[in-house]
Amino acid sequence: MSAVVEKTPGVEFALGALSAVGAGFFTNPVDVVKVRLQLQGELEARGSYTKIYKNTLHAAYLIAKHEGVLALQAGLVPALAFQVVLNGIRLGVYKSAQRYELIVDKQGNTDILRTTLVSGIAGCTGAVLGSPLYLVKTQLQAQSAQSIAVGFQHNHSGSWDAFKSLWMEGGFVALYRGWNASMPRVFVGSATQLTTFGLASDWLRSLNIFPDRPILLTFLASLIGGSCVAVTMQPFDVLATRLYNQQTDVTGKGTLYNGLGDALVKIFRTEGLTGLYKGTFPTWMRIAPHTVLCLVFYEKLDQVYSNFRTRAK
């Protein structure tokens, strides 16, 4: 095992950002599928519309068939940039708080309340700062061939064109449209993910079955954490997708939803509870591997950094 090396918050941010970018590259195709499924049948009663995408695999097949395999990496650039901002802050704060024993009890185990608050607030901070990136990511992932289109089509030619169009439309206000939609999504998701990851890590360590295999312990604990997120975050994820992708009028106001509460009520009334859980399986297929890859990459990068610093002394 590598020696324990003190790290500055900047190093923690960098390690979190790099690990999230690595994870995001592999999970972005599932994110594209998830967005399409969440937009399918928007504000239409169940059974009243024709399902273009029957399930996760069918959606991936149709996207590749009609738009090409590379379409499964739609929105990759803003998606990875968002990961840098979100997880750089989120994991940086979480790991720093863990290192300075701010979120553990006297026995060194995860303190549920403090971990929930720290990880949730850190996640919200990252989500708000990176909101323009998430906005563009969502709109690019929703764009599709006309024959399989769902949701409003913004018809951006690329990331730069999307940012430019939004800026010309309304400056910072347009770029930060729907920013508050990401707050409950990321607070719940981040708090669930990192708190359950911490608790699972504590439990696995107590079993003493992987004393010299920290990567395997991290893999199992992050799989548990990632799976829990898919259930708790899903309704908020649907709300965020709908609000970020909706069409706006000349004043910049959404044509379908007036805000988070309005979107929640309208979706529940027209699509029922299942409407808030559209795309749950691809959400799990994305967030569980993303959590595993992100935290395993972080653990590995942490080892590499610690070994490098130890040898440099």
ChimeraX attribute file (.defattr): number of C-alpha atoms within 10 A of each C-alpha:
attribute: neighborCount
match mode: 1-to-1
recipient: residues
	/A:1	9
	/A:2	12
	/A:3	10
	/A:4	12
	/A:5	14
	/A:6	11
	/A:7	14
	/A:8	10
	/A:9	16
	/A:10	14
	/A:11	16
	/A:12	21
	/A:13	23
	/A:14	19
	/A:15	25
	/A:16	31
	/A:17	27
	/A:18	20
	/A:19	27
	/A:20	28
	/A:21	23
	/A:22	17
	/A:23	24
	/A:24	26
	/A:25	15
	/A:26	15
	/A:27	22
	/A:28	21
	/A:29	22
	/A:30	23
	/A:31	27
	/A:32	27
	/A:33	28
	/A:34	29
	/A:35	26
	/A:36	29
	/A:37	28
	/A:38	26
	/A:39	22
	/A:40	21
	/A:41	22
	/A:42	20
	/A:43	18
	/A:44	15
	/A:45	15
	/A:46	15
	/A:47	9
	/A:48	9
	/A:49	11
	/A:50	10
	/A:51	14
	/A:52	17
	/A:53	20
	/A:54	11
	/A:55	16
	/A:56	19
	/A:57	13
	/A:58	13
	/A:59	20
	/A:60	20
	/A:61	17
	/A:62	19
	/A:63	23
	/A:64	14
	/A:65	11
	/A:66	14
	/A:67	15
	/A:68	11
	/A:69	15
	/A:70	10
	/A:71	20
	/A:72	21
	/A:73	20
	/A:74	24
	/A:75	25
	/A:76	22
	/A:77	17
	/A:78	21
	/A:79	25
	/A:80	23
	/A:81	18
	/A:82	27
	/A:83	27
	/A:84	24
	/A:85	23
	/A:86	27
	/A:87	27
	/A:88	28
	/A:89	27
	/A:90	30
	/A:91	27
	/A:92	24
	/A:93	22
	/A:94	26
	/A:95	20
	/A:96	21
	/A:97	18
	/A:98	17
	/A:99	13
	/A:100	10
	/A:101	15
	/A:102	16
	/A:103	25
	/A:104	19
	/A:105	12
	/A:106	8
	/A:107	7
	/A:108	12
	/A:109	16
	/A:110	25
	/A:111	18
	/A:112	18
	/A:113	12
	/A:114	17
	/A:115	24
	/A:116	22
	/A:117	16
	/A:118	22
	/A:119	30
	/A:120	26
	/A:121	20
	/A:122	24
	/A:123	30
	/A:124	25
	/A:125	19
	/A:126	22
	/A:127	29
	/A:128	21
	/A:129	16
	/A:130	22
	/A:131	25
	/A:132	24
	/A:133	24
	/A:134	28
	/A:135	28
	/A:136	28
	/A:137	27
	/A:138	25
	/A:139	25
	/A:140	27
	/A:141	25
	/A:142	28
	/A:143	25
	/A:144	20
	/A:145	13
	/A:146	10
	/A:147	9
	/A:148	17
	/A:149	17
	/A:150	22
	/A:151	22
	/A:152	16
	/A:153	18
	/A:154	17
	/A:155	13
	/A:156	16
	/A:157	10
	/A:158	15
	/A:159	19
	/A:160	13
	/A:161	13
	/A:162	20
	/A:163	19
	/A:164	14
	/A:165	16
	/A:166	21
	/A:167	14
	/A:168	12
	/A:169	15
	/A:170	15
	/A:171	13
	/A:172	12
	/A:173	14
	/A:174	21
	/A:175	23
	/A:176	20
	/A:177	21
	/A:178	26
	/A:179	21
	/A:180	17
	/A:181	25
	/A:182	26
	/A:183	22
	/A:184	21
	/A:185	23
	/A:186	29
	/A:187	24
	/A:188	21
	/A:189	28
	/A:190	29
	/A:191	25
	/A:192	26
	/A:193	30
	/A:194	28
	/A:195	26
	/A:196	25
	/A:197	26
	/A:198	24
	/A:199	18
	/A:200	21
	/A:201	22
	/A:202	16
	/A:203	13
	/A:204	17
	/A:205	14
	/A:206	11
	/A:207	9
	/A:208	9
	/A:209	10
	/A:210	13
	/A:211	12
	/A:212	10
	/A:213	10
	/A:214	15
	/A:215	17
	/A:216	13
	/A:217	20
	/A:218	23
	/A:219	22
	/A:220	17
	/A:221	26
	/A:222	28
	/A:223	23
	/A:224	20
	/A:225	28
	/A:226	28
	/A:227	22
	/A:228	19
	/A:229	24
	/A:230	25
	/A:231	16
	/A:232	15
	/A:233	22
	/A:234	23
	/A:235	21
	/A:236	23
	/A:237	26
	/A:238	26
	/A:239	26
	/A:240	25
	/A:241	23
	/A:242	26
	/A:243	25
	/A:244	23
	/A:245	26
	/A:246	19
	/A:247	17
	/A:248	15
	/A:249	8
	/A:250	8
	/A:251	9
	/A:252	14
	/A:253	15
	/A:254	18
	/A:255	11
	/A:256	16
	/A:257	20
	/A:258	12
	/A:259	15
	/A:260	18
	/A:261	11
	/A:262	13
	/A:263	20
	/A:264	18
	/A:265	13
	/A:266	15
	/A:267	22
	/A:268	16
	/A:269	14
	/A:270	15
	/A:271	20
	/A:272	16
	/A:273	13
	/A:274	13
	/A:275	25
	/A:276	19
	/A:277	21
	/A:278	23
	/A:279	27
	/A:280	22
	/A:281	18
	/A:282	23
	/A:283	26
	/A:284	20
	/A:285	19
	/A:286	25
	/A:287	27
	/A:288	23
	/A:289	20
	/A:290	25
	/A:291	28
	/A:292	23
	/A:293	24
	/A:294	27
	/A:295	25
	/A:296	23
	/A:297	23
	/A:298	24
	/A:299	19
	/A:300	16
	/A:301	17
	/A:302	21
	/A:303	18
	/A:304	13
	/A:305	16
	/A:306	19
	/A:307	16
	/A:308	13
	/A:309	14
	/A:310	13
	/A:311	7
	/A:312	7
	/A:313	5
